[in-house]
Amino acid sequence: MGFNEGVEMIFFDVAFSVFMAVLVGWLFDRRAVVGWFSVVMCSFVLACLALLVGGNMFHSFRALVWVVGAFVLALVLVGLKAVCAMWIARSNR
């Protein structure tokens, strides 16, 4: 009794989506080394790759949504870290 072909495709689609989102997170962790421009451009390339692979191979845009969501989440987290650092700096005065 083997896997249903649809189940395998959904599994690989979700796995690809998570992998692409993790790559975006990894890029944001390295932003001090590579710079913001490189992070934005590489994230754009990952989004294009997610669109091509997800749209052509899996017939879904789940990977693109996960990449864009990871990018937005990473931006929000970076912004919140900056705000918290400003609050801590003000309270130490």
Buried (B, 14 or more C-beta within 10 A) or exposed (E): EEEEEEEEBBEEBBEBBBEBBEBBEEBBEEBEEEEEEEBBEBBEEBBEBBBEBBBEEBEBBBBBBBBBEBBEBBBEEBEEEEEEEEEEEEEEE
